[in-house]
Amino acid sequence: MTDRSTNRHSLPARRLLHALLTMLALAAGIVAPTPAFATWPTTGCFKITALTANLNSPYYTEPGTIAKRWAGAADVAGKNAYPMTVQITNFYPNGTLIGSGVASSNDLGYEGVGSYSSEQVLFRCSPDSAGAMYEYFSTNGDNTTAGKTEISSKTGITGSYTFPSPDMAFRVTNLTTGQIVSRYWQARPLAGLDTDSQGWFLVKAKNFSQYKVDLYQCKGCGAYLSNNQPIAYVAFMGGATGSVINKGLYPGADHNTNWTGWHDTWVGAVNPQPSLIKRTGQTTCAVLNTTPFVRFPVITAAELERGGSRQMPVKIDIQCEKAFLPSWSGNQPRQTAMGILVRSANAQSAINAGLKTAGTGVRYLLSNGYGVDPSVARGVGVKLSRPDGSVVNFLTNRYTTMGGANDGWEPALDDAIRGGQDDNWVYYSRTLNATFQAFAPGQTAVTLGRYNATAEAVIQIQ
């Protein structure tokens, strides 16, 4: 009996144990490790300012991501992105271009030049944001002297505004779209964005545009007193649902009343004023005429390889205001210098060929299409020299001054011969020698082909 009784009672015990084990197994199944994947707790776009390893966070950043704190487009943003020297003269008419520069959005952030690296992630947007992410841009439309007041009728330059310094106007151009920036917001769709392993879009510094600033003389225009206000801004708008950054921006909105998101989620500010060197109230000189065309006699590749060359003179006629003293000709601050300016493509060809000086100048003028057009002669260029044989480098940026000969600046009246004068001007002429030759004989092969290039003589107060 006892055995039966024990047997009778042991069966339910075993069933209970079995049920308990089953429940534990089910519980274990619930908490067992599962494959790593993220569920999106929300949608939209999010400003990325640090690395985040949490897979379920909308701020998640994968290993290798470049992310850091960034402060947006406060008034101090964009420092030193547009270094320029401009001169306000007595003889330039309104609308004369006196300064120009280009900067990447990488240099327009709170810290100025170098604010962002190209691959830095600024925003992360959920997959449903496709087609709903934009770069917005406008002038500083709520500031009377820095982007609110258009003065195209005074300058003759479409899209020009008063500049935050006396006697100046500006125009900003988005170089990706070619659009002139106005006080009314414009939008550029952001496409071709990188994505992470979760399919989220990564809006990086490289996805924003370069901006060109042109400065013009405009007597009686601009601020009464200089100030350091930005003249334009670059913003981001993104997200289709959930967190929509700068939702209040829309194309055509007037910046005078709509500055949604300033400044924390704006990418950058265009602000040339803090690093601008302005020369005004000084007498100076200007180029009157130059030899319009120089044709070098034919020379063979073999002769060039042996160090042969062809040389031709270039005459430059200069006019100086009557009160200008020859001692004011020089490379020092506030002195007047001359440079032979090459076009940007020619300058880049020379840099690629290793012909850059220790400054921003280049030692040779290479042909248009050098290294690209197979019909252009290779290994040859034009070098400049003064009558005593000393080398004159070529200028690559007329608005960057005080770099001396390494930048391509020479005293304006070096070797100049004084001519006549009238009630307003004193006239001079000077000559440079242009020599066509192999720039690295024995190192860079000379090939047959044509040569054609253009340079411009310019004078600037340093």
Buried (B, 14 or more C-beta within 10 A) or exposed (E): EEEEEEEEEEEEEEEEEEEEEEEEEEEEEEEEEEEEEBEBEEBBBBBBBEBBEEEEBBBBBBEEBBBEEBBBBBBBBBBBBBBBBBBBBEEBEBBBBBBBBEBBBBBBBBBBBEBBEEBBBBBBBBEBBBEBBBBBBBBBBBBBBBBBBBBBEBBBBEBBBBBBBBBBBBBBBBEBBEBBBBBBBBBBEBEEBEEBEBEBBBBBBBBBBBBBBBBBBBBEBBBEEBEBBBBBBBBBBBBBEBBBBBEEBBEEBBBBEBBBBBBEBBBBBBBBBBBBBBBBEBBBBBBBEBBEEBEBEEBEBEBBBEEBBBBBEBEBBBBBBEEBEBEBBBBEEEBBBBBBBBBEBBBBBBBEBEBBBEBBBBBBBBBBBBEEEEEBBBBBBBBBBBEEEEEBBBBBBBBBBBBBBEBBBBBBBBBBEEEEEEEEBBBBBBBBBBBBBBBBBEEBEBEEBEBEBEBEBBBBBB
